[in-house]
Amino acid sequence: MAERKFVPGPDQTDYTNIRYAPVVNTVVTNGGKVLLVQRSPDMRLYPGYWNGVSGFLDDNRSIEEKVTQELGEELGIAPESIESMQRGQVLLQEAPEYHKTWLVVPVLVRVSATDFELDWEAKTAKWYTPIEIKGLDLLPGYGAVIGQFLDVL
């Protein structure tokens, strides 16, 4: 399934052609493992890379509300399965290939659920031990996101 053209809702900002774009990027954990998602080859941005669940901060929701929304949309994880969230320090990630500077808000999310259901944005997803993450083709800058919470990379 090809990526759908983004049509902003009444309370959303369209960052498609804006240089600086705020995003949230998660490190989802359960029992010492990290859930990583391999982005679909149909994605316009970073197809095929491994990443946490991420999304544009394009509306008036709080960081925690946005993370809850993205986990539900992309993984089918229910809000009651979220045990805790912890924000990290905001990072700037230059992406000259996309003419973007990402303002990344890292969030560590502990969940009780181990099952998930992928939407069209992901090709696959898997729970990894921290040592297994080292060999993956991570989205540029995601190592710094993980590094704020886990000593693995």
RADA-V459277 format. One record per pair of residues at least 12 apart in sequence whose C-alpha atoms are under 6 Angstrom apart, sorted by the first residue. I is the first residue (numbers start at 1). J is the second residue. D is the distance in whole Angstrom. If there is no record, write none. Layout:
# RADA-V459277
i=[I,I]
j=[J,J]
d=[D,D]
This chain:
# RADA-V459277
i=[2,3,3,11,12,12,13,19,20,20,20,21,21,22,22,22,23,23,23,23,24,24,24,24,24,25,25,25,26,26,26,26,26,27,27,27,28,28,29,30,30,33,33,33,34,34,35,35,36,36,36,36,37,37,37,37,37,38,38,38,38,38,39,39,40,40,40,49,49,49,50,50,50,51,51,74,74,75,75,75,76,76,81,81,81,82,83,83,84,84,85,85,86,86,87,87,88,88,90,90,91,91,106,130]
j=[42,42,43,59,58,59,58,100,100,101,102,102,103,57,102,103,55,56,57,104,54,55,104,105,106,53,54,106,52,53,106,107,108,52,108,109,109,110,110,110,111,127,128,129,127,128,126,127,51,52,125,126,50,51,52,124,125,50,122,123,124,125,122,123,121,122,123,137,138,139,137,138,139,138,139,118,119,116,117,118,116,117,111,112,113,111,110,111,109,110,108,109,107,108,106,107,106,107,104,105,103,104,145,152]
d=[5,6,6,6,5,5,5,5,6,5,6,5,6,5,6,5,5,4,5,5,5,5,6,5,6,6,4,5,5,5,6,5,6,6,5,6,5,6,5,6,6,6,5,5,5,5,6,4,6,5,6,6,5,5,6,6,4,4,6,6,5,6,4,6,5,4,4,6,5,5,6,5,6,6,6,6,5,5,5,5,6,5,5,5,6,4,5,5,6,5,6,5,6,5,6,4,5,6,5,5,6,5,6,5]
